[in-house]
Amino acid sequence: MVRFENWFDYYALVCGVLSLCGAAVAVYGMTEGATMTIVGGSVLVGGAGAALQVGLTRYDADD
């Protein structure tokens, strides 16, 4: 079982979940041919990745 020991562990988990949701939305958009849905899912994935990078930078700065 994975133990969450600090705030960054939870933060990374949330970013990962958001990224997976964004990927699912983008794939759904591809199957339905909905361009705006594809864009929205891609933005969600990119935003989650950027948030994870910012969090990692802050986490490293705390050490």
MODELLER restraints for C-alpha pairs under 7 A, 6 or more apart:
rsr = mdl.restraints
at = mdl.atoms
rsr.add(forms.Gaussian(group=physical.xy_distance, feature=features.Distance(at['CA:4:A'], at['CA:10:A']), mean=6.77, stdev=0.5))
rsr.add(forms.Gaussian(group=physical.xy_distance, feature=features.Distance(at['CA:8:A'], at['CA:59:A']), mean=6.90, stdev=0.5))
rsr.add(forms.Gaussian(group=physical.xy_distance, feature=features.Distance(at['CA:12:A'], at['CA:52:A']), mean=6.31, stdev=0.5))
rsr.add(forms.Gaussian(group=physical.xy_distance, feature=features.Distance(at['CA:15:A'], at['CA:48:A']), mean=5.08, stdev=0.5))
rsr.add(forms.Gaussian(group=physical.xy_distance, feature=features.Distance(at['CA:15:A'], at['CA:52:A']), mean=6.10, stdev=0.5))
rsr.add(forms.Gaussian(group=physical.xy_distance, feature=features.Distance(at['CA:18:A'], at['CA:44:A']), mean=6.95, stdev=0.5))
rsr.add(forms.Gaussian(group=physical.xy_distance, feature=features.Distance(at['CA:18:A'], at['CA:45:A']), mean=6.91, stdev=0.5))
rsr.add(forms.Gaussian(group=physical.xy_distance, feature=features.Distance(at['CA:18:A'], at['CA:48:A']), mean=6.08, stdev=0.5))
rsr.add(forms.Gaussian(group=physical.xy_distance, feature=features.Distance(at['CA:19:A'], at['CA:44:A']), mean=6.47, stdev=0.5))
rsr.add(forms.Gaussian(group=physical.xy_distance, feature=features.Distance(at['CA:19:A'], at['CA:45:A']), mean=4.44, stdev=0.5))
rsr.add(forms.Gaussian(group=physical.xy_distance, feature=features.Distance(at['CA:19:A'], at['CA:48:A']), mean=5.56, stdev=0.5))
rsr.add(forms.Gaussian(group=physical.xy_distance, feature=features.Distance(at['CA:22:A'], at['CA:41:A']), mean=4.19, stdev=0.5))
rsr.add(forms.Gaussian(group=physical.xy_distance, feature=features.Distance(at['CA:22:A'], at['CA:42:A']), mean=6.25, stdev=0.5))
rsr.add(forms.Gaussian(group=physical.xy_distance, feature=features.Distance(at['CA:22:A'], at['CA:44:A']), mean=4.97, stdev=0.5))
rsr.add(forms.Gaussian(group=physical.xy_distance, feature=features.Distance(at['CA:22:A'], at['CA:45:A']), mean=5.02, stdev=0.5))
rsr.add(forms.Gaussian(group=physical.xy_distance, feature=features.Distance(at['CA:23:A'], at['CA:41:A']), mean=5.88, stdev=0.5))
rsr.add(forms.Gaussian(group=physical.xy_distance, feature=features.Distance(at['CA:23:A'], at['CA:42:A']), mean=6.88, stdev=0.5))
rsr.add(forms.Gaussian(group=physical.xy_distance, feature=features.Distance(at['CA:23:A'], at['CA:45:A']), mean=6.40, stdev=0.5))
rsr.add(forms.Gaussian(group=physical.xy_distance, feature=features.Distance(at['CA:25:A'], at['CA:37:A']), mean=6.66, stdev=0.5))
rsr.add(forms.Gaussian(group=physical.xy_distance, feature=features.Distance(at['CA:25:A'], at['CA:38:A']), mean=6.82, stdev=0.5))
rsr.add(forms.Gaussian(group=physical.xy_distance, feature=features.Distance(at['CA:25:A'], at['CA:41:A']), mean=4.92, stdev=0.5))
rsr.add(forms.Gaussian(group=physical.xy_distance, feature=features.Distance(at['CA:26:A'], at['CA:37:A']), mean=6.17, stdev=0.5))
rsr.add(forms.Gaussian(group=physical.xy_distance, feature=features.Distance(at['CA:26:A'], at['CA:38:A']), mean=4.21, stdev=0.5))
rsr.add(forms.Gaussian(group=physical.xy_distance, feature=features.Distance(at['CA:26:A'], at['CA:41:A']), mean=4.37, stdev=0.5))
rsr.add(forms.Gaussian(group=physical.xy_distance, feature=features.Distance(at['CA:26:A'], at['CA:42:A']), mean=6.13, stdev=0.5))
rsr.add(forms.Gaussian(group=physical.xy_distance, feature=features.Distance(at['CA:29:A'], at['CA:35:A']), mean=6.58, stdev=0.5))
rsr.add(forms.Gaussian(group=physical.xy_distance, feature=features.Distance(at['CA:29:A'], at['CA:37:A']), mean=4.88, stdev=0.5))
rsr.add(forms.Gaussian(group=physical.xy_distance, feature=features.Distance(at['CA:29:A'], at['CA:38:A']), mean=4.79, stdev=0.5))
rsr.add(forms.Gaussian(group=physical.xy_distance, feature=features.Distance(at['CA:30:A'], at['CA:38:A']), mean=6.30, stdev=0.5))
